[in-house]
């Protein structure tokens, strides 16, 4: 029968649930922490009583007996970067399906802040997903010795990793620009500490040699719209007909900066981004970009982490590689005056209105 003696403002305890469900407190504990060890009918009765009484388990208290908090940490490099929206959603929904809570940590593009936050959180989580970590390989391996760790967007020896097919994405972008008549590609680099940045540049070098396209690099720049606008200023002195940007945000910044200078995108310069974020489809002109499956990446990494928490060995050999695809929009076009170089910035004096996101 319901307990009418308990004051309405008093929080229900495990003993209240046990008394009303006519089971022992240890059975209530097992019904939540290890339901497979409790009769299914009994476990369901306990859950119904707990819901009616408003009982909620305390993950830290439960950890004292089970050594599990059923919480994982998801560490991202920059919460303002839209790339991480899909990763966070994929990770969180996968964790929730297994009744885990996700603790989100924003490292603000700082290896120092990232490491300090993980050290503070380590004792309260069962495992960690590192998305685009800026820490050194040795620091990541050190944490992996203390808790199950899965790394996203980076390959670290002896640690399970999930990456997207950067070489394939760069190759498709270079092929696309080559088919449009561009024989030079400028790569606008992102953060030096970014593993994908290094892979994309090396992949462009290889693609350039195979496709007989000359390549050069400028930067590094911040992986933001403002960073792309600064890159546009550098391109003023060294014009290009084709640009591959580290990510979509930088590509959008390039479009905005070049448009203010009076440069026509894609008439004077074709621009390709990386990631296929929501803004790539609504910027003017629409951004040609390499699409990565970020939701699947976050989900796959979390699923693997949860199996490791349950005792399965981590796959620390070759990284899991997820496919990418090139999405062609209107920021790329056939090269004008293919027979000779054209210093587009110096020829245009009047500025057009800045590109706006609608």
N, C-alpha and C positions, 0 to 999 in steps of 0.2 A: 504493500500500500504506500501511497505517497507520504512523505515525511512532512507533517503539518507543524512539527515542533521547531523546525529549523527557521530562524529569522529570515525574512525575504531578502534582506540585504547581505546575508552571509554567503560567501562563495562556496559552492558545492565541493566536497572533497571526495577522494577515492573511497573513503569509508561510507559516505552517504550513498554512493552508487552501489557499493557492495551490499549494504543493508537492504536497499530497495530491490536489487536484482537477486537477492538471496544467494549470494556467492561470497567467497573470501576476497579480501582486498588484493591478494596476490593474483587471483583469477582476473580481476579487473585490470591489473597491470599488464598481465600477459595478453589480454584481449586487445590492448592497444599496441603493445610493443612487439608481441610475437603471436599474432592471431592464429597462425598455423598450429599452435600448441594448445588451442582451446577448441572445444566442441563448437561447431558452426552455429548451432542454435543458441548456445550459451553466449557466444561472442556477439551475436545479433541482439540478444536481450540486453546485454551490458551496454551496447552502443545506443540502443533506444532509450534506456534509462538515463544514460549520461546526457543524451541530447535533451531529454525532458527536464532534467535538473540543471542544465546549463553547465555541466562539468567539462572542463578543458584540461587536457594533459599539460604538464609543465615539462618542456623538452630538457631543460637543464637538470631538473630533479630526476627525470627518467634516465638521464645519462649516467647517474650515479650507480644504477643497478644494471643497465644494459650496455654502458660505454658508448651509447649512440645518442646524439641530439636530434637526428633526422633533419639536420640543417646542412646545406652546402654553401660555399662562397663562390660567387661569380665575379671575377675581377675584370673590369674593362678599362681600356686606356683613356677614354674620353666620353663622358655621358652625353655631351652635346653632339657627338658624331652620329648621324642617323644610321650608319652601318650597324650599330650595336642594338638597334630596336629589334631586328629580326633575331639576332643571337639571343638576346635576353628573353624574348617571347618563347623561342624554341626551348631554351634551357628551363625556363620557369614552368611551362606546361608539362614538360617531361618529368620534372621533379615533383610537381603537384600530383601527377598521376600515381606516383609511388609514395605519396603522402610525405614528401620532403618540402621544407621551406628553403627558399633561396635568399641568401644575403648578398646584396649588390654592393660592390666596392668600386668607386670611381678613382682611378689612379692619376687622373689629370696629366697624362703623358709624362709622368715622373717615375723613374725607377725607385727613387728614394721613398716617395709617398706610397708606392705600391708595396714595397717590401715592409714598411712600417705597419701598414694596414693589415697585411697578411699575418704578421707576427702578433698583432693584437687580437686577431680573429681566430687564429689557429686552434686554440683550445676549445672553442665553442662550435666548431663545424666538423663534419665527418669527412669532408673532401673538398677539393678546390678545382674550379675550372678557370684557367687563365686565358683570357681572350686578348690577343695581340700584346703580350707582355713586353715591357721595356727592360725587364731585369736581365742580368747575364744568365747564360746557360748554367753556370755553376750554382747560382742562387736558386734557380728553378729546381735543379736536381737536389739541392739541400732540403727544400720544402717537400719534395716528392718522397724523401726518406722518412718524413714525419707524418704525412697524410697522403691518401690517394690524390693524385693530381693528373689532370688532362689539360693539354695545351692546345689552344686554337690559333690558327693563322701563323704557325711557326713550327719548325722541326727542331726538336731538342733530343739529342741522343739519350737513350735509356729512359725516356718519359713518353707515355702515350700521347699522340698528337693527331689533330684533325686539321687538314689544310684544304684550300681550294686549288684547282689546277691552274696556278698562275702562269706557268710556261705556255700552256695551251691558250689561255686568254690573251696573253701578249702576242703570241703567234697569229691568232685570228685578227687582232687589231692591226698588226703590221701588214698582213695579207690584204686586209680591206683597204688600207691606205695606199698600198702599192697598186692595187687594182684601179684606184682612182687617179693614178699617175704621179703620186708623190714619191720622189726618190730620196728625200731627206726626212727624218723624223726626229723631233726634239722631245726628249723625255724630261718632264718636270718632276723632280724628285721630291719625295716626302721625307719624314724624319730619318736621320741616319741610323737610329737605334731600331728602326722597323725592319723586321725580317722580310715581310712582303716587298718592301721597297728594294732591298738588295736583289731579291729573286727576280723582280720585274725588270730591273735594269740589266741584269745578266741575261735574262731571257730575250730582251730586245737586242742586245749585242749579237746573240746567236742568230736570232731571226733576221737581223740586218745582213749578216754575212751570207746566210742561205738565200735570201731574197734579193741580194745585191742592192740594198737600201742603206744609205749612210745614216748613222745615228749619232746624236750627241746628248749630253745631259746638262741641265742647269739646276741649281739648287744646292742644298736642300731648302725646302720651304715648309712652313707649318701646314698640316693636312686640313686646312680650313678654307673657307671662301676668301678670307683676308689673305691667306697665304697665296692663293691663286691670283689675287689682284696684284700682289707684290711680284709674282712671277711675270705677269703681263708687263710690268715696268721693265724687267730685265730683257724681255723679248723685244722691247722697243729698239734696243741697240743691236740686237741679233735676230732679225726677223726670221720666221719659219713659215712654211706652207702647211706643215702637219705637226700636231702635238699630241703626245700621249701623256696624260696627267696621272699622278699616283693614285688619285681617287676622284670621285664625282665632285666633292666639295671644291677641290682645287680647280677642277675643270670649269665649274660654274663661276668661280672667281675669275678665271681667265677670260671667260666669255664677257663677264661684266666689265673687267678692266679694259679689254681690247675694244669693246664696243664704245666705251667712253672716249677712246683715242680715235674713233672713226674707222676702226678696222672691221671689215665685214667677215662675220663667221656664218657660213663656211666659205664665202666667196674668196677671201684672201687667205684664210687659214682654217684648216679642218682640225677639230678637237675631239679626242676620244677620252672618256673617263674610265673609271674602274669602280664597280660595286652595284650599279643600277639601283640607286636609292630612289625614293619617291620623287625627290626634286628633279631628277634627271628627265622625267616625263613632263614636268610642268614649266621648266625653264624655257626661254625662247632664245635661240632655236632649241628644239628638243635634243637632248644630249645622246650621242652615240656612246655606248659604254659596254664594258664587260660585266655581265650579270653573274653574281655569285649567290649560291643558295644558303643565305645566312641562317634562316630558320632551321633548315636541316642540319647545319653545322652545329648550332647551339644544342639541338635535340640529340644529335649523335654523340657529341662530347659528354653530355649529361648522362645519357643512357649508359655509356661506357663507364663513367665515373661511378654510377650507382652499382654496377656489377662488381667493380673493384671494392667498393665499400662492403659488399656482401661476401667478399673473400675471393672473388675470381682474380686471376693474374691479369695485370695490365698488358696490352699489346704494345710493347716498347720497341718494336722493330721499325719497319717502314711506316711513315704516317698514313692514316686513312686519307685518301684524296677524293674530294667531291668535285663533280664536273661543273664547268662554267659554259656560258654561251655569249656570243656577241649580239647585242641589241642595236640595230642600226636605226638612227633617227635622222634629224636634219642638221646636225652640227658638222657633218662631213660631206664633201662634195668633190667632183672632178676638179683637179688642179687647173687653175688658169695659167695661160702662158707657160706651158710645160717646157718650152724650149729655152727659157731664160729666167733667172732669178728676178724677183720683183720686190724692192724695198717698200713694202706696203705702208709701214708706219710713217715714213718720211713723205710719202705722196699725199697723205690725208691730213688736212689741217682742222677741219670742222668736226666736232664731236657729235655723235648720235646720242639719243637718250640711252641711259644705262638700261641694261637688261633687267627686267623685273620678274620676280616670281609671282604667278597669279594664283 
